[in-house]
Amino acid sequence: MAFAFRNTATQSQVLRWVENQPTAILILVGILLDLFVGWVEYATGYEIDSAVFYLAPIALVTRCVGLTTGIFMSVLCAATWLVADFASGHEHSHSLIPYWNALVNFGFFIAFSVALAKIKDSMELLREMTETDPLTGILNTRGFEQRARVEIDRLSRYKRALSVAYLDVDNFKAVNDSFGHSVGDGLLVRLAAVLRASIREIDVLARLGGDEFVILFPETKSELAQRAMNRIKDRLLEEVRENGWPVTVSIGLVTFLSPPVSLDEMVRKADYLMYQAKNHGKNGLVSSIHPDEDSSA
């Protein structure tokens, strides 16, 4: 079954680019922003309070590096504010007032940093929940979409092969009908575990619904992908034999030498080859190379 993927993203391209920068660079940019705000505060004089603008460097390092670094930046920003206050010639009725104000700003900065870190953790937890299949614990369609787009972009930039395998469990309905849905669910959980244990860390595994799985092999040519899928297929069949499940696996495998027109096209081609495997008697693997189609069973 072909899938129509929504053209959505969890984060903007700019934010993803910023997050991928080295930690040292992010911290340096945060320090420079802090110094810039301090200079602006000094240049504009003490009558204009610029404390709120220190939240920019604090937000940057807290969001992209972590809470510990965010606290460090909060200390630095409070100290910069204090120095700028003194340098601007601000006179106070008591010598302790500027230190008290700096302490209040520091508390505000810390509270902001902690709140931002908690929001980030909550967003990551929500993202994980929305991108994970609750039954098998692997990626769902949404999660696969996000990672697949990254790999398609990589293929566009570096012109390295990208292989996609589409797997369907043959006769899965018979398991549900004969043994019950709990046994069917257990079968899917075990197959997902075997698949996850059989692929590399850089590979992308997802359940697209029902008894259908997809594996994306970044920077993998057709021959290597076929060897990997034959090995995985043998492991899956060994698992079903040990459990006495009357099922096999049909697989469609397509290797892209140039980027597909869309994510939907990429999955649709692998899905089509999987149905060819089913039409040839099931329990097989059909592969092709795109754009140079050279199908083989």
C-alpha positions in Angstrom: 0.0 0.0 0.0 1.4 3.4 -1.0 1.6 6.1 1.5 0.8 9.8 1.1 3.1 11.6 3.5 2.2 15.0 5.0 4.6 17.8 4.0 5.2 18.9 7.6 8.3 19.4 9.8 8.8 19.5 13.6 11.5 22.2 13.4 12.5 24.9 11.0 15.5 24.4 8.8 17.3 27.3 10.6 16.8 25.8 14.0 18.1 22.4 12.9 21.1 24.1 11.3 21.9 26.0 14.5 21.5 22.9 16.7 24.0 21.0 14.5 26.8 23.5 15.0 29.7 22.5 17.3 29.2 23.2 21.0 32.2 25.5 21.2 30.8 27.7 18.4 27.4 28.0 20.1 29.0 29.0 23.4 31.2 31.5 21.7 28.3 33.0 19.9 26.4 33.2 23.2 29.3 35.0 24.8 29.6 37.5 21.9 25.8 38.2 22.1 26.2 38.7 25.9 29.0 41.2 25.3 27.1 43.0 22.6 24.1 43.5 24.8 26.4 44.7 27.6 27.9 47.2 25.2 24.5 48.4 24.0 23.4 48.9 27.7 26.6 50.9 28.4 26.2 53.0 25.3 22.5 53.8 25.9 23.0 54.7 29.5 21.5 53.4 32.7 18.0 55.0 32.1 17.2 52.2 29.6 17.1 48.7 31.2 18.4 46.1 28.7 18.2 43.1 31.0 15.5 41.4 28.9 17.9 41.2 25.9 20.3 39.0 27.8 17.7 36.3 27.4 18.8 35.9 23.8 22.3 34.3 24.5 20.8 32.4 27.5 18.1 30.9 25.2 20.6 30.0 22.5 22.9 28.0 24.7 20.2 26.5 26.9 18.2 25.3 23.8 21.1 24.1 21.8 23.7 23.0 24.4 22.0 22.3 27.7 20.8 23.6 31.0 24.3 23.5 32.7 25.7 25.8 30.0 22.5 27.9 30.2 23.2 28.5 33.9 26.8 29.4 33.2 25.5 31.9 30.6 23.0 33.3 33.2 25.9 34.0 35.6 27.9 35.6 32.8 25.0 37.8 31.7 24.3 38.9 35.3 27.9 39.8 35.7 27.9 41.7 32.4 24.8 43.6 33.4 26.5 44.6 36.6 29.7 45.8 34.9 27.6 47.8 32.3 25.6 49.4 35.1 28.7 50.6 36.9 30.4 51.7 33.6 27.4 53.7 32.6 27.8 55.9 35.6 24.6 54.9 37.4 24.6 56.3 40.9 22.5 54.5 43.6 21.4 55.6 47.0 23.1 52.6 48.6 26.2 50.8 47.5 24.5 47.4 47.7 21.7 48.3 45.4 23.5 47.4 42.1 24.5 44.0 43.6 20.9 43.3 44.7 19.7 44.2 41.2 22.3 41.9 39.6 21.2 39.1 42.0 17.5 39.7 41.0 18.5 39.6 37.3 20.5 36.4 37.9 17.5 34.8 39.5 15.3 35.8 36.6 17.9 34.5 34.1 18.2 31.1 36.0 14.4 30.7 36.1 14.1 31.4 32.4 16.9 28.9 31.6 15.3 26.2 33.8 11.9 26.8 32.3 13.3 26.7 28.7 15.1 23.4 29.5 11.9 21.9 30.8 10.0 23.0 27.8 12.6 21.5 25.6 12.5 18.2 27.5 8.7 18.1 27.2 8.8 18.9 23.5 11.3 16.1 22.9 9.2 13.7 24.9 6.1 14.7 22.9 8.0 14.3 19.7 9.2 10.9 20.7 5.6 9.9 21.6 4.2 11.1 18.3 7.0 9.5 16.2 7.1 6.1 17.9 4.8 3.1 17.2 3.3 2.3 20.6 3.1 -1.5 19.9 6.7 -2.2 18.6 8.6 0.8 20.0 10.1 1.6 16.6 9.4 4.6 14.4 5.9 5.2 13.0 5.0 6.8 9.7 5.6 10.3 11.0 8.9 9.5 12.5 10.0 7.7 9.3 9.0 10.7 7.3 11.2 13.1 9.3 14.3 10.9 9.0 13.7 9.9 5.4 13.6 13.5 4.3 17.0 14.1 5.9 18.4 11.1 3.9 16.9 12.3 0.6 18.5 15.7 1.2 21.8 13.9 1.9 21.4 12.0 -1.4 20.8 15.3 -3.2 24.0 16.8 -1.8 26.5 13.9 -1.9 25.0 11.8 -4.7 25.5 8.5 -2.7 23.1 5.6 -3.1 20.1 5.3 -0.9 18.2 1.9 -0.6 14.7 1.4 0.8 13.2 -2.0 1.7 9.4 -2.5 2.1 8.4 -5.6 4.1 5.0 -7.2 4.4 4.1 -10.3 6.5 2.5 -12.9 4.4 -0.7 -14.5 5.7 -0.7 -12.3 8.8 -4.5 -12.2 8.8 -4.5 -16.0 9.3 -2.5 -15.6 12.5 -5.1 -13.1 13.9 -8.0 -15.3 12.8 -6.5 -18.6 14.1 -4.7 -17.5 17.3 -6.2 -14.1 18.2 -5.0 -10.5 17.9 -2.8 -10.8 21.0 -0.7 -13.5 19.3 -0.6 -11.3 16.1 0.6 -8.3 18.2 3.3 -10.5 19.8 4.4 -11.6 16.3 4.8 -8.0 15.2 6.7 -7.1 18.4 9.1 -10.0 17.9 9.7 -9.2 14.2 10.3 -5.6 15.0 12.9 -6.6 17.6 14.6 -8.9 15.1 14.7 -6.2 12.5 16.1 -3.6 15.0 18.8 -6.0 16.0 19.7 -6.8 12.4 20.4 -3.3 11.1 23.1 -0.7 11.6 22.7 2.3 13.9 22.5 4.6 10.9 19.7 2.7 9.3 16.1 3.8 9.7 13.4 1.2 10.7 9.7 2.0 10.9 6.3 0.3 11.1 4.0 2.0 8.5 0.9 0.3 9.8 -0.6 -3.2 10.2 2.1 -5.8 9.3 4.1 -3.5 7.0 7.6 -2.3 7.8 10.2 -0.2 6.0 13.9 0.0 6.3 16.0 2.8 4.9 19.7 2.1 4.3 21.6 5.4 3.9 24.6 5.5 1.5 24.0 1.8 0.6 24.3 0.4 -2.9 22.0 -2.3 -4.3 24.3 -5.2 -3.9 25.0 -4.5 -0.2 21.3 -3.8 0.5 20.3 -7.1 -1.1 22.8 -9.0 1.0 21.6 -7.3 4.1 17.9 -8.0 3.3 18.6 -11.6 2.5 20.3 -12.0 5.8 17.5 -10.2 7.6 14.9 -12.3 5.8 16.6 -15.5 7.0 16.6 -14.2 10.6 12.9 -13.4 10.4 12.0 -16.8 9.0 14.0 -18.5 11.7 12.1 -16.5 14.3 8.7 -17.4 12.9 9.7 -21.1 12.7 10.8 -21.2 16.3 7.4 -19.7 17.4 5.3 -21.9 15.0 3.8 -18.9 13.2 2.5 -19.8 9.7 3.8 -16.7 8.0 6.6 -15.6 5.7 7.9 -12.2 4.5 7.7 -10.5 1.1 10.2 -7.7 0.4 10.5 -5.0 -2.1 13.9 -3.3 -2.3 14.7 -0.2 -4.4 18.0 1.6 -4.6 18.1 5.3 -5.7 21.1 6.6 -7.4 19.5 10.0 -7.7 16.9 11.6 -5.4 13.3 10.5 -5.9 10.7 13.1 -6.9 9.1 12.8 -3.5 9.1 10.8 -0.4 5.8 9.3 -1.5 7.4 8.1 -4.7 10.3 6.5 -2.9 8.0 4.4 -0.7 5.6 3.7 -3.5 8.3 2.1 -5.7 9.4 -0.2 -2.8 5.8 -1.0 -2.1 5.2 -1.9 -5.8 8.2 -4.3 -5.7 6.9 -5.9 -2.5 3.7 -6.7 -4.3 5.6 -8.2 -7.2 7.2 -10.5 -4.6 3.8 -11.5 -3.4 2.5 -12.1 -6.9 5.5 -14.4 -7.5 4.4 -16.7 -4.7 5.3 -14.7 -1.6 8.3 -15.2 0.7 10.6 -13.5 -1.8 12.6 -10.4 -2.5 12.3 -8.3 -5.6 14.8 -5.4 -6.2 15.4 -2.7 -8.6 17.7 0.3 -9.2 16.4 3.8 -9.9 16.7 5.4 -12.4 18.4 2.5 -14.2 15.6 -0.1 -13.6 17.1 -3.6 -13.5 14.6 -5.7 -11.6 15.6 -9.1 -10.3 13.8 -11.6 -8.1 
